Amino acid sequence: MGGLRWDYSNIYDSFVTPRMHLKYSPNDIITLRGSIGKGYRTSHVLAENNYLLASGRTIIIDDDLDQEEAWNYGVSAALSIPIGEKKLELSAEYYYANFLHQVVTDLDSNPHTVHFTNLNGNSYSHTWQVEATYPFFEGFTMTVTCRRTNVKSTYGGILKEKPLTNKYKGLLTASYAPGLGKWQFDVTLQLNGGGRMPTAYTTNEGQPSWSERYKGYEQLSAQVTRFFRYWSIYAGGENITGFKQKNPIIGADDPWGSYFDSTMIWGPIHGPVYYIGVRLNWNKI
C-alpha cells in the first residue's frame, strides 16, 4: 500500500509526504511487515517543553526554526507457533528514523541555559523490540518484552546520546484468572535502563550538580481483583520495590536562584504506593 500526500503551509510553502507499507503472510504462522516514508512536523517549543520553565535556566529560542523533517524505516515479524494445544506468540521489530531537519533542545552547550535551535549535524533513532507471550496453563498467561534504543543528536557540534533517555526497557507481566472467573491476579516487573544526563555545572561547593549518567532500576507492581455479580473489589501496589531517585530537585533551598533545576527527573520520586478500590458494573445492574 502506497500513499502520497501534498500539503501547503503559509509558513513553509508546499511539501510532499510519501509513504509505503508492505505486508507478506506466507502462512498462518508468520507475518512480515515493512514500511518506509517521510514525516514532517512543526514544533511548538514552549508548549511541548513547558516543564523546562521550572528551572533557573535562561531560555533561548532561535529565530526561523525549521519544520522538522525525517525519513522513517521499519521492519517487523510476528510468529504464532503452535506448541501442543497452545500458541507461542513472538514478535520482533526494528525502526530507524533519520532527521534531515530538527528543532534541538540543547541542555549541554551551557548548563545554565536551554537553547532551542536548528539541527546542525546528525540526528537519528534506532529502536529494537522483542516480545513473547505464552499461556502456560488455563487462566495463566505470561508476556516478556525487551526494548533497546539508541537515540543520538548533535549538540554544540558534538554527536551525543539524547539526555534523560533510557538505553533499554524490559517488561515481564503475569496474569492468572482461575476457571470460575471470581479472582484475577496481575504482576508486572519493569526494568528501566540507565542513560546520559545533560552537562552538569559546578555548585558553590565545587561539586558537579549531578552525575554524568544515571543507573538502571526496577519497579514491581501487583494487583488482585475479586469479582462479584454487580461489582468487584481490588487492591494492589505500585513501585513495591521502593526505588526512589535521590535529590531529584537541584537547589531546592533557593528556588529563585540560577542553580535551581527541577527538570532532571529520570526515575520515580515517590516510594511504594498501595491502594484499594471498588468497581461497579453498571451494565449488569
Secondary structure as a PSIPRED ss2 file (coil, helix, strand):
# PSIPRED VFORMAT (PSIPRED V4.0)

   1 M C   1.000  0.000  0.000
   2 G E   0.000  0.000  1.000
   3 G E   0.000  0.000  1.000
   4 L E   0.000  0.000  1.000
   5 R E   0.000  0.000  1.000
   6 W E   0.000  0.000  1.000
   7 D E   0.000  0.000  1.000
   8 Y E   0.000  0.000  1.000
   9 S E   0.000  0.000  1.000
  10 N C   1.000  0.000  0.000
  11 I C   1.000  0.000  0.000
  12 Y C   1.000  0.000  0.000
  13 D E   0.000  0.000  1.000
  14 S E   0.000  0.000  1.000
  15 F E   0.000  0.000  1.000
  16 V E   0.000  0.000  1.000
  17 T E   0.000  0.000  1.000
  18 P E   0.000  0.000  1.000
  19 R E   0.000  0.000  1.000
  20 M E   0.000  0.000  1.000
  21 H E   0.000  0.000  1.000
  22 L E   0.000  0.000  1.000
  23 K E   0.000  0.000  1.000
  24 Y E   0.000  0.000  1.000
  25 S C   1.000  0.000  0.000
  26 P C   1.000  0.000  0.000
  27 N C   1.000  0.000  0.000
  28 D C   1.000  0.000  0.000
  29 I C   1.000  0.000  0.000
  30 I E   0.000  0.000  1.000
  31 T E   0.000  0.000  1.000
  32 L E   0.000  0.000  1.000
  33 R E   0.000  0.000  1.000
  34 G E   0.000  0.000  1.000
  35 S E   0.000  0.000  1.000
  36 I E   0.000  0.000  1.000
  37 G E   0.000  0.000  1.000
  38 K E   0.000  0.000  1.000
  39 G E   0.000  0.000  1.000
  40 Y E   0.000  0.000  1.000
  41 R E   0.000  0.000  1.000
  42 T C   1.000  0.000  0.000
  43 S C   1.000  0.000  0.000
  44 H C   1.000  0.000  0.000
  45 V H   0.000  1.000  0.000
  46 L H   0.000  1.000  0.000
  47 A H   0.000  1.000  0.000
  48 E H   0.000  1.000  0.000
  49 N C   1.000  0.000  0.000
  50 N H   0.000  1.000  0.000
  51 Y H   0.000  1.000  0.000
  52 L H   0.000  1.000  0.000
  53 L H   0.000  1.000  0.000
  54 A C   1.000  0.000  0.000
  55 S E   0.000  0.000  1.000
  56 G C   1.000  0.000  0.000
  57 R C   1.000  0.000  0.000
  58 T E   0.000  0.000  1.000
  59 I E   0.000  0.000  1.000
  60 I E   0.000  0.000  1.000
  61 I E   0.000  0.000  1.000
  62 D C   1.000  0.000  0.000
  63 D C   1.000  0.000  0.000
  64 D C   1.000  0.000  0.000
  65 L C   1.000  0.000  0.000
  66 D C   1.000  0.000  0.000
  67 Q C   1.000  0.000  0.000
  68 E E   0.000  0.000  1.000
  69 E E   0.000  0.000  1.000
  70 A E   0.000  0.000  1.000
  71 W E   0.000  0.000  1.000
  72 N E   0.000  0.000  1.000
  73 Y E   0.000  0.000  1.000
  74 G E   0.000  0.000  1.000
  75 V E   0.000  0.000  1.000
  76 S E   0.000  0.000  1.000
  77 A E   0.000  0.000  1.000
  78 A E   0.000  0.000  1.000
  79 L E   0.000  0.000  1.000
  80 S E   0.000  0.000  1.000
  81 I E   0.000  0.000  1.000
  82 P E   0.000  0.000  1.000
  83 I E   0.000  0.000  1.000
  84 G C   1.000  0.000  0.000
  85 E C   1.000  0.000  0.000
  86 K E   0.000  0.000  1.000
  87 K E   0.000  0.000  1.000
  88 L E   0.000  0.000  1.000
  89 E E   0.000  0.000  1.000
  90 L E   0.000  0.000  1.000
  91 S E   0.000  0.000  1.000
  92 A E   0.000  0.000  1.000
  93 E E   0.000  0.000  1.000
  94 Y E   0.000  0.000  1.000
  95 Y E   0.000  0.000  1.000
  96 Y E   0.000  0.000  1.000
  97 A E   0.000  0.000  1.000
  98 N E   0.000  0.000  1.000
  99 F E   0.000  0.000  1.000
 100 L E   0.000  0.000  1.000
 101 H E   0.000  0.000  1.000
 102 Q C   1.000  0.000  0.000
 103 V E   0.000  0.000  1.000
 104 V E   0.000  0.000  1.000
 105 T E   0.000  0.000  1.000
 106 D E   0.000  0.000  1.000
 107 L C   1.000  0.000  0.000
 108 D C   1.000  0.000  0.000
 109 S C   1.000  0.000  0.000
 110 N C   1.000  0.000  0.000
 111 P C   1.000  0.000  0.000
 112 H C   1.000  0.000  0.000
 113 T E   0.000  0.000  1.000
 114 V E   0.000  0.000  1.000
 115 H E   0.000  0.000  1.000
 116 F E   0.000  0.000  1.000
 117 T E   0.000  0.000  1.000
 118 N E   0.000  0.000  1.000
 119 L C   1.000  0.000  0.000
 120 N C   1.000  0.000  0.000
 121 G C   1.000  0.000  0.000
 122 N C   1.000  0.000  0.000
 123 S E   0.000  0.000  1.000
 124 Y E   0.000  0.000  1.000
 125 S E   0.000  0.000  1.000
 126 H E   0.000  0.000  1.000
 127 T E   0.000  0.000  1.000
 128 W E   0.000  0.000  1.000
 129 Q E   0.000  0.000  1.000
 130 V E   0.000  0.000  1.000
 131 E E   0.000  0.000  1.000
 132 A E   0.000  0.000  1.000
 133 T E   0.000  0.000  1.000
 134 Y E   0.000  0.000  1.000
 135 P E   0.000  0.000  1.000
 136 F E   0.000  0.000  1.000
 137 F E   0.000  0.000  1.000
 138 E C   1.000  0.000  0.000
 139 G C   1.000  0.000  0.000
 140 F E   0.000  0.000  1.000
 141 T E   0.000  0.000  1.000
 142 M E   0.000  0.000  1.000
 143 T E   0.000  0.000  1.000
 144 V E   0.000  0.000  1.000
 145 T E   0.000  0.000  1.000
 146 C E   0.000  0.000  1.000
 147 R E   0.000  0.000  1.000
 148 R E   0.000  0.000  1.000
 149 T E   0.000  0.000  1.000
 150 N E   0.000  0.000  1.000
 151 V E   0.000  0.000  1.000
 152 K E   0.000  0.000  1.000
 153 S E   0.000  0.000  1.000
 154 T E   0.000  0.000  1.000
 155 Y E   0.000  0.000  1.000
 156 G C   1.000  0.000  0.000
 157 G C   1.000  0.000  0.000
 158 I E   0.000  0.000  1.000
 159 L E   0.000  0.000  1.000
 160 K E   0.000  0.000  1.000
 161 E E   0.000  0.000  1.000
 162 K C   1.000  0.000  0.000
 163 P C   1.000  0.000  0.000
 164 L C   1.000  0.000  0.000
 165 T C   1.000  0.000  0.000
 166 N C   1.000  0.000  0.000
 167 K C   1.000  0.000  0.000
 168 Y E   0.000  0.000  1.000
 169 K E   0.000  0.000  1.000
 170 G E   0.000  0.000  1.000
 171 L E   0.000  0.000  1.000
 172 L E   0.000  0.000  1.000
 173 T E   0.000  0.000  1.000
 174 A E   0.000  0.000  1.000
 175 S E   0.000  0.000  1.000
 176 Y E   0.000  0.000  1.000
 177 A C   1.000  0.000  0.000
 178 P C   1.000  0.000  0.000
 179 G C   1.000  0.000  0.000
 180 L C   1.000  0.000  0.000
 181 G C   1.000  0.000  0.000
 182 K C   1.000  0.000  0.000
 183 W E   0.000  0.000  1.000
 184 Q E   0.000  0.000  1.000
 185 F E   0.000  0.000  1.000
 186 D E   0.000  0.000  1.000
 187 V E   0.000  0.000  1.000
 188 T E   0.000  0.000  1.000
 189 L E   0.000  0.000  1.000
 190 Q E   0.000  0.000  1.000
 191 L E   0.000  0.000  1.000
 192 N E   0.000  0.000  1.000
 193 G C   1.000  0.000  0.000
 194 G C   1.000  0.000  0.000
 195 G E   0.000  0.000  1.000
 196 R E   0.000  0.000  1.000
 197 M C   1.000  0.000  0.000
 198 P C   1.000  0.000  0.000
 199 T C   1.000  0.000  0.000
 200 A C   1.000  0.000  0.000
 201 Y C   1.000  0.000  0.000
 202 T E   0.000  0.000  1.000
 203 T C   1.000  0.000  0.000
 204 N C   1.000  0.000  0.000
 205 E C   1.000  0.000  0.000
 206 G C   1.000  0.000  0.000
 207 Q C   1.000  0.000  0.000
 208 P E   0.000  0.000  1.000
 209 S C   1.000  0.000  0.000
 210 W C   1.000  0.000  0.000
 211 S C   1.000  0.000  0.000
 212 E C   1.000  0.000  0.000
 213 R E   0.000  0.000  1.000
 214 Y E   0.000  0.000  1.000
 215 K C   1.000  0.000  0.000
 216 G C   1.000  0.000  0.000
 217 Y E   0.000  0.000  1.000
 218 E E   0.000  0.000  1.000
 219 Q E   0.000  0.000  1.000
 220 L E   0.000  0.000  1.000
 221 S E   0.000  0.000  1.000
 222 A E   0.000  0.000  1.000
 223 Q E   0.000  0.000  1.000
 224 V E   0.000  0.000  1.000
 225 T E   0.000  0.000  1.000
 226 R E   0.000  0.000  1.000
 227 F E   0.000  0.000  1.000
 228 F C   1.000  0.000  0.000
 229 R C   1.000  0.000  0.000
 230 Y C   1.000  0.000  0.000
 231 W E   0.000  0.000  1.000
 232 S E   0.000  0.000  1.000
 233 I E   0.000  0.000  1.000
 234 Y E   0.000  0.000  1.000
 235 A E   0.000  0.000  1.000
 236 G E   0.000  0.000  1.000
 237 G E   0.000  0.000  1.000
 238 E E   0.000  0.000  1.000
 239 N C   1.000  0.000  0.000
 240 I C   1.000  0.000  0.000
 241 T C   1.000  0.000  0.000
 242 G C   1.000  0.000  0.000
 243 F C   1.000  0.000  0.000
 244 K C   1.000  0.000  0.000
 245 Q C   1.000  0.000  0.000
 246 K C   1.000  0.000  0.000
 247 N C   1.000  0.000  0.000
 248 P C   1.000  0.000  0.000
 249 I C   1.000  0.000  0.000
 250 I E   0.000  0.000  1.000
 251 G C   1.000  0.000  0.000
 252 A C   1.000  0.000  0.000
 253 D C   1.000  0.000  0.000
 254 D C   1.000  0.000  0.000
 255 P C   1.000  0.000  0.000
 256 W C   1.000  0.000  0.000
 257 G C   1.000  0.000  0.000
 258 S C   1.000  0.000  0.000
 259 Y C   1.000  0.000  0.000
 260 F C   1.000  0.000  0.000
 261 D E   0.000  0.000  1.000
 262 S C   1.000  0.000  0.000
 263 T C   1.000  0.000  0.000
 264 M C   1.000  0.000  0.000
 265 I C   1.000  0.000  0.000
 266 W C   1.000  0.000  0.000
 267 G C   1.000  0.000  0.000
 268 P C   1.000  0.000  0.000
 269 I C   1.000  0.000  0.000
 270 H C   1.000  0.000  0.000
 271 G C   1.000  0.000  0.000
 272 P C   1.000  0.000  0.000
 273 V E   0.000  0.000  1.000
 274 Y E   0.000  0.000  1.000
 275 Y E   0.000  0.000  1.000
 276 I E   0.000  0.000  1.000
 277 G E   0.000  0.000  1.000
 278 V E   0.000  0.000  1.000
 279 R E   0.000  0.000  1.000
 280 L E   0.000  0.000  1.000
 281 N C   1.000  0.000  0.000
 282 W H   0.000  1.000  0.000
 283 N H   0.000  1.000  0.000
 284 K H   0.000  1.000  0.000
 285 I C   1.000  0.000  0.000
